Amino acid sequence: MPASEFAPAKVNLFLHVGSLARDGYHPVASLMAFADVGDRLSLRSAAQMAFVVVGPFAADLAVEPDNLVTRARDLLLKTAGREGRPFEITLEKNLPVASGLGGGSADAAAALRLVAAEIGLDSDLEPVAASLGSDVPACLKNAPAIATGRGDQLGPAPRFPPLDAVLVNPRIRSPTAAVYREYDRRPHPGGAELPRAPAQFSNASELADFLGSCRNDLEAPAARLAPVIGDVLAMLRGQPQSILARMSGSGATCFALCASSAAASELQRLLADLRPHWWVRRCRIGALP
């Protein structure tokens, strides 16, 4: 049996963004958590090094030399100074591409774990992960975290129970760079402030009340570039099963938190009937399989 690793979707429960800094990056403050839906990577012996993409979104992912999975593989092998026997990595691409769910970063983190196990490397992978992208260290841990700085400075998150939720993507790409350019075109007084939060939330409704005082500062610019994002949010916010609806990351995926598993299942069925061409997935955030 080939070795495998799950690459869960990352969800930004809030995302506060500051003005462009001199280093060319935007400071952020975000509560990041992970869902029990995502991509899956597997590794098996092969005659030569290879990378294969399968799954419902395989065609949307251009397999290029600088793909994050192959970059993670090659960088870790170079850093470790060893290769061992050749192997093939297969990526089952289940998450929409350029969707605000951190799929590429999660895939890179899963590749690091797979390759490290394959070559018997037990050293800290975080420095390698950080060199691949701001979100990759968080995806390496797969645990809720407060992200600040460029998104690469990770601190403990408030404790909360697994959240029943529905993820919705209207099957469009929302390129991060374009969304940030649109964000920079208008004033944004909120900045990357970190809201004060209790150490623990006892249920989804408590957390939703807190998140209601927070924002995703990329939501408005992403919706200006792709108005269908606003349609998704309006639909989610108009359903009684939704206790909070927001866009994740730079979009276009939006999420609705629900008070119960039954409510999330009902919302998923409703949306699948109303918008059968959208990508709709019921999930639990903070509870990996």
Secondary structure per residue as TSV (DSSP state, phi and psi in degrees):
chain	resnum	aa	ss	phi	psi
A	1	M	-	360.0	132.9
A	2	P	-	-69.3	149.6
A	3	A	E	-70.0	148.9
A	4	S	E	-142.6	157.1
A	5	E	E	-141.0	136.6
A	6	F	E	-84.4	139.2
A	7	A	E	-119.6	89.4
A	8	P	E	-73.2	152.2
A	9	A	E	-64.9	135.6
A	10	K	E	-94.8	133.6
A	11	V	E	-121.0	126.1
A	12	N	E	-87.0	104.7
A	13	L	E	-69.8	-32.4
A	14	F	E	-143.7	158.4
A	15	L	E	-149.4	102.5
A	16	H	E	-98.7	132.9
A	17	V	E	-125.1	133.0
A	18	G	-	-95.4	-179.7
A	19	S	-	-70.2	154.7
A	20	L	-	-57.3	126.0
A	21	A	-	-90.2	171.8
A	22	R	T	-64.1	-25.6
A	23	D	T	-79.9	1.9
A	24	G	S	88.1	5.8
A	25	Y	-	-116.4	157.6
A	26	H	-	-98.6	127.9
A	27	P	-	-68.5	146.2
A	28	V	E	-136.0	161.9
A	29	A	E	-138.1	126.4
A	30	S	E	-149.4	144.6
A	31	L	E	-97.5	112.0
A	32	M	E	-106.9	137.9
A	33	A	E	-142.1	170.9
A	34	F	E	-126.1	144.9
A	35	A	E	-103.4	166.3
A	36	D	E	-91.7	22.1
A	37	V	E	-120.3	149.6
A	38	G	E	171.0	-167.0
A	39	D	E	-88.2	169.6
A	40	R	E	-138.9	136.1
A	41	L	E	-113.7	143.7
A	42	S	E	-134.0	154.9
A	43	L	E	-133.1	134.3
A	44	R	E	-143.4	158.5
A	45	S	E	-63.0	148.4
A	46	A	-	-150.6	167.4
A	47	A	S	-71.2	-27.6
A	48	Q	S	-151.9	163.1
A	49	M	-	-60.7	134.3
A	50	A	E	-150.9	156.9
A	51	F	E	-136.9	127.0
A	52	V	E	-127.5	139.0
A	53	V	E	-117.0	128.9
A	54	V	E	-130.5	-179.2
A	55	G	S	102.7	172.7
A	56	P	T	-63.9	-23.1
A	57	F	T	-113.9	21.2
A	58	A	G	-61.2	-40.7
A	59	A	G	-67.2	-23.3
A	60	D	G	-84.4	-8.9
A	61	L	S	-105.9	107.5
A	62	A	-	-69.7	121.6
A	63	V	-	-83.5	100.7
A	64	E	-	-120.4	164.0
A	65	P	T	-58.6	-27.4
A	66	D	T	-99.0	19.3
A	67	N	-	-54.7	141.8
A	68	L	H	-61.9	-30.7
A	69	V	H	-67.3	-48.6
A	70	T	H	-70.3	-32.5
A	71	R	H	-63.4	-42.9
A	72	A	H	-63.3	-45.3
A	73	R	H	-57.7	-52.5
A	74	D	H	-68.4	-37.8
A	75	L	H	-67.3	-41.1
A	76	L	H	-66.9	-41.5
A	77	L	H	-62.0	-41.1
A	78	K	H	-67.3	-43.9
A	79	T	H	-64.5	-40.1
A	80	A	H	-77.2	-18.9
A	81	G	T	69.9	30.1
A	82	R	-	-150.7	155.0
A	83	E	-	-126.6	-44.7
A	84	G	-	71.6	-156.2
A	85	R	S	-74.8	151.1
A	86	P	-	-68.2	154.3
A	87	F	E	-149.0	163.1
A	88	E	E	-114.9	131.9
A	89	I	E	-104.6	129.4
A	90	T	E	-111.2	126.9
A	91	L	E	-104.1	118.2
A	92	E	E	-91.7	104.3
A	93	K	-	-89.3	98.5
A	94	N	-	-100.7	-17.7
A	95	L	S	-95.2	143.4
A	96	P	-	-58.2	149.4
A	97	V	T	-85.8	143.8
A	98	A	T	52.5	54.0
A	99	S	S	-118.3	2.9
A	100	G	S	80.7	12.9
A	101	L	S	-108.3	9.7
A	102	G	-	63.7	28.3
A	103	G	H	-59.5	-44.6
A	104	G	H	-63.5	-41.4
A	105	S	H	-66.7	-42.4
A	106	A	H	-63.5	-39.4
A	107	D	H	-63.2	-42.1
A	108	A	H	-63.3	-42.6
A	109	A	H	-64.0	-42.3
A	110	A	H	-64.1	-38.0
A	111	A	H	-63.2	-40.7
A	112	L	H	-60.3	-44.3
A	113	R	H	-64.0	-42.1
A	114	L	H	-64.3	-48.4
A	115	V	H	-67.8	-39.2
A	116	A	H	-59.5	-42.1
A	117	A	H	-66.8	-37.7
A	118	E	H	-64.7	-39.8
A	119	I	H	-97.3	4.1
A	120	G	T	70.8	34.9
A	121	L	-	-94.3	125.0
A	122	D	-	-116.6	16.4
A	123	S	S	-83.2	169.3
A	124	D	-	-65.5	126.4
A	125	L	-	-90.5	-7.7
A	126	E	H	-62.8	-41.0
A	127	P	H	-59.7	-39.0
A	128	V	H	-66.8	-42.8
A	129	A	H	-59.8	-43.2
A	130	A	H	-63.3	-31.7
A	131	S	H	-74.7	-12.9
A	132	L	H	-92.3	-18.2
A	133	G	-	158.7	156.8
A	134	S	T	-63.1	-33.0
A	135	D	T	-86.9	-13.3
A	136	V	H	-65.8	-40.3
A	137	P	H	-59.2	-41.1
A	138	A	H	-63.7	-41.0
A	139	C	H	-67.6	-27.2
A	140	L	H	-65.0	-36.2
A	141	K	H	-82.9	-31.8
A	142	N	T	55.3	41.4
A	143	A	S	-137.7	149.1
A	144	P	-	-53.9	140.7
A	145	A	E	-152.7	153.0
A	146	I	E	-93.3	121.0
A	147	A	E	-106.8	131.8
A	148	T	E	-132.6	-171.5
A	149	G	T	66.0	-129.5
A	150	R	T	-82.8	4.4
A	151	G	T	102.8	-0.5
A	152	D	T	-100.7	-8.1
A	153	Q	E	-95.4	112.2
A	154	L	E	-107.5	133.3
A	155	G	E	-129.4	169.7
A	156	P	E	-66.0	142.5
A	157	A	-	-94.8	156.6
A	158	P	-	-57.9	145.9
A	159	R	B	-78.5	139.3
A	160	F	-	-151.6	153.2
A	161	P	-	-72.0	163.3
A	162	P	-	-53.4	138.1
A	163	L	E	-105.2	126.1
A	164	D	E	-76.4	130.6
A	165	A	E	-152.3	167.5
A	166	V	E	-129.8	128.9
A	167	L	E	-99.1	137.1
A	168	V	E	-135.5	126.6
A	169	N	E	-128.4	128.0
A	170	P	-	-78.2	17.6
A	171	R	S	63.2	44.8
A	172	I	-	-128.3	157.0
A	173	R	-	-87.7	147.9
A	174	S	-	-131.7	84.7
A	175	P	-	-62.3	129.0
A	176	T	H	-57.7	-45.8
A	177	A	H	-60.9	-41.9
A	178	A	H	-65.8	-38.5
A	179	V	H	-65.9	-42.1
A	180	Y	H	-65.4	-37.3
A	181	R	H	-62.5	-41.7
A	182	E	H	-66.5	-37.6
A	183	Y	H	-60.2	-39.7
A	184	D	H	-72.5	-12.3
A	185	R	T	-76.1	-16.5
A	186	R	S	-129.5	158.8
A	187	P	-	-63.4	148.7
A	188	H	-	-143.8	83.8
A	189	P	T	-70.9	-17.3
A	190	G	T	-64.6	-43.7
A	191	G	T	71.7	-173.7
A	192	A	T	-96.6	38.6
A	193	E	-	-69.1	148.0
A	194	L	-	-98.6	116.2
A	195	P	-	-69.2	149.6
A	196	R	-	-73.9	131.4
A	197	A	-	-134.7	149.2
A	198	P	-	-67.5	165.2
A	199	A	S	-72.3	-19.7
A	200	Q	B	-153.2	144.0
A	201	F	-	-116.4	133.6
A	202	S	S	-85.5	-21.3
A	203	N	S	-155.4	173.6
A	204	A	H	-63.9	-35.4
A	205	S	H	-66.3	-39.2
A	206	E	H	-62.4	-44.8
A	207	L	H	-65.8	-40.3
A	208	A	H	-62.7	-37.7
A	209	D	H	-62.0	-43.6
A	210	F	H	-64.3	-47.1
A	211	L	H	-63.2	-25.4
A	212	G	T	-62.9	-21.3
A	213	S	T	-90.4	-0.2
A	214	C	-	-108.2	-175.4
A	215	R	-	-144.9	168.2
A	216	N	B	-118.7	105.7
A	217	D	T	-69.4	-12.5
A	218	L	T	-91.4	-4.7
A	219	E	H	-63.1	-49.6
A	220	A	H	-65.0	-47.7
A	221	P	H	-63.8	-36.2
A	222	A	H	-64.8	-39.3
A	223	A	H	-70.8	-29.8
A	224	R	H	-65.9	-37.5
A	225	L	H	-76.2	-32.1
A	226	A	-	-136.8	87.6
A	227	P	T	-56.7	-19.9
A	228	V	H	-64.1	-23.3
A	229	I	H	-62.1	-41.5
A	230	G	H	-61.9	-35.7
A	231	D	H	-64.8	-42.1
A	232	V	H	-61.4	-47.3
A	233	L	H	-63.5	-41.4
A	234	A	H	-62.0	-41.1
A	235	M	H	-65.8	-45.2
A	236	L	H	-62.9	-42.4
A	237	R	H	-72.0	-16.4
A	238	G	T	-91.4	0.2
A	239	Q	S	-99.1	138.2
A	240	P	T	-66.6	-20.5
A	241	Q	T	-75.5	-17.3
A	242	S	E	-90.5	123.6
A	243	I	E	-100.2	-11.5
A	244	L	E	-163.8	136.3
A	245	A	E	-130.9	138.4
A	246	R	E	-159.1	158.9
A	247	M	E	-83.8	149.9
A	248	S	-	-102.0	136.8
A	249	G	T	56.5	-135.1
A	250	S	T	-96.0	14.4
A	251	G	S	81.6	178.0
A	252	A	S	-95.7	5.0
A	253	T	-	-73.5	135.0
A	254	C	E	-117.1	159.9
A	255	F	E	-133.5	152.7
A	256	A	E	-123.2	126.8
A	257	L	E	-85.5	141.8
A	258	C	E	-125.4	156.8
A	259	A	S	-79.2	-15.7
A	260	S	S	-154.5	165.0
A	261	S	H	-62.5	-40.4
A	262	A	H	-63.3	-40.2
A	263	A	H	-65.4	-40.7
A	264	A	H	-65.1	-41.9
A	265	S	H	-63.8	-40.3
A	266	E	H	-64.9	-41.0
A	267	L	H	-66.3	-40.2
A	268	Q	H	-60.3	-46.3
A	269	R	H	-61.6	-41.6
A	270	L	H	-62.0	-48.4
A	271	L	H	-66.9	-38.4
A	272	A	H	-62.8	-33.2
A	273	D	H	-75.3	-41.9
A	274	L	H	-74.6	-36.3
A	275	R	-	-133.3	73.1
A	276	P	T	-64.8	-17.8
A	277	H	T	-87.2	-8.6
A	278	W	S	-81.6	155.3
A	279	W	E	-86.7	117.0
A	280	V	E	-129.8	124.7
A	281	R	E	-136.7	124.5
A	282	R	E	-76.2	139.5
A	283	C	E	-151.9	175.5
A	284	R	E	-123.0	129.4
A	285	I	E	-98.1	127.6
A	286	G	T	91.3	10.0
A	287	A	-	-138.4	92.3
A	288	L	-	-79.4	151.2
A	289	P	-	-70.3	360.0
